[in-house]
Amino acid sequence: MVLMVSAVGSIALVGALSAQTAPAVFEPSNVDVQWYAESQDIPLQEAAHRLEVRHASDPFVQRILAAYPGRYAGMWVEHEPEFRLVIRFTGSDDGLDVAFVEAARAPMTISIQPGAAHSLDHLLEAQTAIATNLGDQYAGGGVDVKANQVYVNVVGDDQDDADALAGTLSAAYDVPVVVRLLAEPDSLMSTYGGKRLSHYTTYSTLECTSGFTVANYEGATGLVTAGHCSNNMPLYWETSTHGYSMQFVDEQLDSTHDVQWHSVYGTEYDDYYNGSSLVDVRLN
């Protein structure tokens, strides 16, 4: 699942921001536009236009989703050959009149695609149940909305065993399941939101929480921490026994409830945990 979020340029990765009045009309920052233009190899003007129409299309998208809460199967943005938003639904196109009307009125191209076998809610419920059932064997996973299936990561090297497990899970939970093999748990060298941060001193222990993984306009990567975090939070805990170092780089607004940016020893992934679901997020 790909989610466009115009946030990278606005979370002071390169210095504190002065207080200012929010613009009445959405205007992507120069950093957002430059990053998106370079990542998609398109002109700056086209990049700015895409970000603007994507934001302007949100009310139309919300009306579409509100009209069919039980049939929604996921959505994603396609950047080529055409910039468009794809929204999938279960069943046929019967009854999707509101979706087609709102899509036609939206500033950006919205493709309504019926025919999905399972709703997103159904897939997420199955994924949560599978994660609980597998216990320690579960090494992460998620929902592939394009393929309309659940994927599960397990540590191992036997493809036959993986295929057999996929078949068992598919039959048990009535959804397509793909099992992906990992040579080792990738979580031990990754960085996610929602993880415990700590700072031990002689007199006390400070605890906090990691936020989004981010990148600045120069390509440097790291993570942002919650607003109540101290600037000095040197330890990131992937598990209760495995942690590694992180270093304060910069902050926004220089206040008690600001946002700090830290570099980390590890690999930043464009994933975060939403409940029991591992969700891919693309920051544009």
Buried (B, 14 or more C-beta within 10 A) or exposed (E): BBBBEBBBBBBBBBEEEEEEEEEEEEBBBEBBBBBBBEEBEBEEEBBBBBBBBBBBBEEBBEBBBEBBEEBBBBBBBBBEEEBBBBBBBBBEEEEBEBBEEBBEEBBBBBEBBBEBBBBBEBBBBBBBBBBEEBEEEBBBBBBBBEEBBBBBBBBBEEEEEBEEBBEEBBEEBEBBBBBEBBEEBBBEBBBBBEBBBBBEEEEEEBEBBBBBBBBBBEEEBBBBBBBEBBBEBBBBBBEEEEBBEBEBBBBBBEEEEBBBBBBBEBEBBBBBBEEBBBBBBBBB
